[in-house]
């Protein structure tokens, strides 16, 4: 990645300067309680490096999908508190994004201070399709750090979006890739370069349509493509099997037939599933063959025979990319499939394989199931960005850094 890095910025000196840092702090909440702080934790090394070197930080981030206006439900207040705990210093939260409170607080920052402005998506210009509107918002963000300021892009989970705080601001300030963005791109470049073989990809999640482009991009390049999660039922339907009341994208059945015709020697589907009476943690359930799901039953996990079949392929792999859980891992009764596949990847890693967990729900599953992040070679913070990179798409937040230097 031909961009200026955090090391370049630190070499240039940041003491006495204000640095604008775009982080991905879009963490899941239960009310105001953060249920998975992984993205906050991942942001810390870059933030600490800047603070230790004497910078004052203005941090931008989003949370959820507010509709371009202030909404208390999506306030970054819980994030500011948790970030402060993790940094071991007070994190101010501005009451607005680029309004009077943000400007006054930014003006008063001294070395080692941290200011988090409110959810950037409270301003409709952040996600505007109008370049001039985004540019105007970016200019107001840049003004918070002054003429001697700089911009550090440290939110890999958002670099696939051409948004003001990610893309446009990189054109206005000296722009640098934070360690998080740098390391993510380096890892994914390894997967798209000349990965060690056998190369196995595990895809889960709910919808085939969400993963179609990455399936088409990776299927010709991998040795094994394992498919589980809700998306497997559309593939099973494409094979002519009934799927009961399981999640099904009928409009994607013909596409799945085409994929199976082209890549049937690579694609591996479940041979059994855990079928439940309904979508609930305590729903009565039983394990059935994947070609014999009863009417009215809903597949919520892959079964033990599928785990064994998938594990046989994964434990012998030398490179593994995993994106998407195998079932509804949030419900203990339907978490065994995700756990089993993850443990197979851990085994492969222990035997020297390079394993990448592609962000999103997969990363959350690793933490929720207590599997230990250290047992994988790399855990990405950006599910969508990871997939788009592997599809061969340009990531606007990365190209902005390349063009800005």
C-alpha positions, 0 to 999 in steps of 0.5 A: 500500500503506497501511502504514508504511514503512522510511523511517517507521521510520528517521525515528522513529529506530532507534539503540540499538534492536533490529529484528526483520527477516523476510527471504527467504533461502531460497536453493538449495544444492548441499550447503553451497554456495549456487548462487544468492544472489539473495535474499540480495543483494535483502535488503541495501538494507534491512538496510544502511539499518537498520545504517547508522542504528545498529540492531541486527538480529535476522533470521529466515528459513527454508531448505527444508522441514524437518519442524518440527524441527532438521535439519542439512541445512537449517541457515542456516549457509551463509546466515549466512556469505554474508550476512556477506560481503555486509554486510561485517560478522560475522553471528552464527548462533544455534544455535536459533530462540528457545531459550537461545542465541538469547535470550542472543545477542539480549540481548548485541546492540549497535548495528550487530550482526547476529544470524541465528536458526536456520531458523524452520521448525525450530519446528513452530509457525511453520507451524501451522494453530493460531493460538494456537500461531503466536501463542505462537511469534511472541511469543517471536520478538518478545521477542528485540528487547524492548519498544523493538523493531520488526518489518520485513517484508522477505521478499516471497517469504513474504508469501503465507503466514500464518506466525508470523514473517511474519504473527503477529509483525506484530500484536505489534510496530510493523510496517513494510514493508521496501523490498523488500516495498514495491517488489514490491507497487508493481510488481505493482500497476502490472501489475494497474492500467492497464498499457501495451499490448500486454500480454504474459504468458509462463508456463512451468514444469512444471505447468498446475495451478500456474499455472491460477489466474493463467491464468484471472485474466490471460487476459481482461486481456492481449493475448498469453499465451505458454505454454512449459515442461513445462506446454505439453504438457498444452495440446498434448494438449488439442489432440489431439496426442501428446506422447510421454513428455513431462510431462503432467497428464492430469487437466488436459487438459479444463481446458486444452481449456476454456481454449483454447476461451475464450482461443484468440485470446490463448494462443500455444503452441510450434510445435516442441520439442526432444525428447530420449531421456530427462531428462539433460544429455547425452541425444540430442535432435532438434527436431520439430514440436509436433504430431509428437513421437515416442513415447518422446521427451520434450520438454525445451525449445521449439524455434527456430521457437517462439522466433521466434514468441514473440519476434515477439509479445514484442518489440512488447509495452509490458508483459511479465510472465514467470514460468517457464522455457521448458525445462530451462535447467539443462541447456545443451542445453535452455536455448536456448528460455529464453534466446531468450525472455529476450532477446526480453524484453530487446529489448522493455525496451530499446525502452521496455517495462516488464518484470517477471520473476516470481521463482523459476526465471525469476529463477534463469535470468536469473542462470544464463544470464548475461543481466544483471538490469539488462536487465529493469525488475524481477526479483521475489524471490517467484514464488508471492507474485507469482502470488497477487497477480496472481490477486487474492488477499490476501497475509497478510503484507501485510494484517498490515502494513496492519492493524497500523498 
